[in-house]
Amino acid sequence: VYGEPGILGLQRLSCGGADTTKKTYLPWVVENGRRSLNTPFLRIWDKTVTAFAEFIHSHPLKGRVSYIAITGGPTSNGLEIMWNSNFSSPDLNWDREAEDLFIRFWKGVIDIFIKNFPDIPLGLAFTDIFGSNTLCEPGRNTDIPGQIVNYALKSAEANKAAVVPMGLWLGNISPANLRGHPLVRLMKSFNAPFAYQGHLFTATKEGLQAMLDFAVEERAPWVELWHSDIINDGYAGIIKEARNRLLSAG
């Protein structure tokens, strides 16, 4: 969704020059100089997800759906802010109020998915990437995703649904650097079944082996690999062996 600020909270954001300018909707709308939750977009997203759920539930191959990804925040991939703007810039005006509105917005998104998919697992991807700092370097925050994922898990339990926290960073960070990483510590803090996802394309057998060894070590109930790795005949043995180890670990 692109445009100028208005009823849907559309906003032009930039960091580091005009060639990096992005436009996105925001978790809030501004009227008379005051911010409030972007309920107009949440209503639109509710209708969209409801229609999608009707399609999935009526599809003859519904049983082959492993999970539904929770999406709809003003982000590029699950629960992360990839806005190319620093939090202190005038065009974003990120502060505690903005953080609270962002968390409330994501809770609304989660409620929509749990309502529509009580019978299919929901994957909620999270990272610690939230915008940029004043040097246009990735900003980091684990408190925000911690609050939102915990809300999703508690809401799922109350509604007899299933939400699985997903780490979409397993293939992007060296396993040696993941041990003790804030994202891994956060994942473990949820005390819930979780999923790791591999790289879009794992370049070497050694890299795939190290990644899957880490997943087994972490006792990940679920590892999602991209098709590029799955259809690679040279990787089949490594994947099968890791799968057997995960299954035997329970």
N, C-alpha and C positions, 0 to 999 in steps of 0.2 A: 504494500500500500504506500503510495507516494503522494506528496502534496504539501501544502503549507499548514501551519498550525491551525486547528479548528476543532470541530466537534469530536473528531476521532483522535485528537491529540497528535496529529502528524507534525513531525519536527525535522528540520534540516540540521544535521550534525556533521562536524568536521574536525580534523586534527591533522596538522602538518601540511596543509595546503589544499587548494581547491580541487586538485586531482584525486583527493581521498575523501571528498565530501559524500556523505551518505544521507538518505532520507528514510525515516521509519516512523511508525506510530509509537506512542509512548504509553506507559501504564497510567498516565493521568491526562486530564484535559484541563485547560486553563480558561476560566471565565471570570471576567472582572478582576483579573490579576490574582485569582486564587485557584489553587490546584485541587482537583478531586479525582476520585477513582474513575478510570476510563470504562465506565459501564456500557456506553454505546458500543464499543468494540467487543466487549464481553458478550453482549446480546447477539451481535453478529456471529461471533465465534461459536456460541451455543447452538445457533441454528445450523451452522456449517457442520459441526461435529455430530449433531443429532441426525442430519441427513446422511453423513458418512456412516454412522452406526447402523442406521436402517439398511443401508446397502450391504454392509458387512454381515449383519445378522441374517439377511435374506439370501446371502450368497451360498451356492451349493458346496463351495470349498471352504466354508468358514472354519471347519475343523483343522485346516492346515495353517491357520494364522497363529504364529507363535506368540506374538505380543503386538500391542498398539503403542506407538510412541506418543507420549504426552508432548504436544507442541502448541504453539499459539502465542507465546510470549514475544516481545519485540526483540527477538534474538535470531541467531543464525542456526543454532543447533541445540535444542533442548534448553536446559537451564543455564544459560551463560549470556552475558551481555557482550556482544561483539561490536557495539557501537564504536565507531572510530572517533571518539571524542573523550577528552579527559573530564573527570567529574567536576572540576572547578571551573570549567569554561562557561561563559555567559549563556551559550546556546542550550546547554543542558541544565545548568543550575542544580547539580546533584547535591543533596543535603540529606539530613535525617528524615525529613518529610518525604523526599523522593524515594529514599530507601524503603520506608514503610509502605508507600503506595505501590512500589514494585513488588514487595512481598505479598500485599493484599491482592494485587492483580494476578500473581501466579497462583495463589490459593483459589481464586475464582476459576482459573483455567483448569486446575486439578479437579475441582468440584464438577466441572462440566464433563470431564472424561470419566470420572468415577460413576457419575449418574448414568452415562450412556454405555459404559462397558463394565458392568458388574461381574460379567462371566468370562472376560478375556484379560489375561495379565497386561498390565500397563507398565511400560518402561519409562522411567524419568531420568534422562541423562543430565549430568551436572559436571561443572568444572569450577575452578576458582578464578576464571578470567572474567573480569567485570570492567569493561571500558578500557581507558588508558590513563596513565598518569600525565603530569604536565609536560613530560618529554615524549609523549605519544608512545610510550612503552606499555605493554599489557598491564592493567591493574589487577590486583589479586584480592580475593575476599572469600573466606570459607564460612563466615557466619551467616551470610545471606542464604546460600544453598543449604546450609545446615538446618536453618529454620524451616525452609520450604519443603525439603525432603522429609523432615520429621513430621510436618503437618500432613503430607501426602500419605505416609505410612500409617499414622493414627486414623486419618479419615478412611483409608481403605479398610483397616481393621473394623472400624465402626460400621461400615457399610458392606462387610463381607465381600470385599473386592480384593484385588492383589495389585500392589505397586512394587516394582523392582527398581531400586537405584542402579543406574548404569554409569560406568566409567568409560567414556569414549576416548580415553587418553592412553590406554594400555599400549597401543602400537606407536604412540608418538613420543613416549618418554622411555628412556632406557630402563630396563628392569633394575639395574644397579642403582639408578636414581629414584626409582619408585619406592624402594624399601625406606620407610620412614618419611615418605613424601606427605605433605599436608592433605592431599586428596585421598591417599590411602588411609591415613588416620581418620579422616572424616567418614570414609566409607565404612570402616570398621565400627565407628561410633554408633551407627544406626542399629546395630545388632539385628540385622535382617538379611534375608537372602539377597544377593547382589549379582550384577553381571559386569563383565569386562568386555570390551570390544577391541579387536585388533586393528591393524593398520589397513588403509585402503588397498595397499599392495606391499606385502612384506618382501624385501629385496633378496634376502638370503635364507637358507635353511637354518643357519645359526641364529639369525634374528628371530625366526618363528619359534625355534626350540626354546630360546631364552624367554620369549614372551609367554609361551604356554607353560613352561616350567614355573614361572612366577605365578600364573593363574592357579596352577595346581597347589603350589606352596601356600597361596592365600585361601585355598579351599573355596574357590569361586564356584557356586553351583551352576553357573551358566557363563559360557564364553561365546561371543558372537564373532564370527569371522566373515570377512567380505568374500564375495564370489571369486575374486581374482586368486585368492589363496586356496579356496575349496576346489576349484577346477584345475589347479596346478598338480599334475600327476606326481611330481617330485616331492610334494608336501603331504601326500595322502597318508603315508606311514607315520609321520610325525603327529598329524592331527588325530589319527585313530588311536595311537598310543596314549596321547594326552587325554583323549576322551575316556579311554578305559581307566586311566588313573583317577580322573575326576569322579567317574561312576563308582569305582571301588572305594573312594574316600567318603562316599555318601553325601 
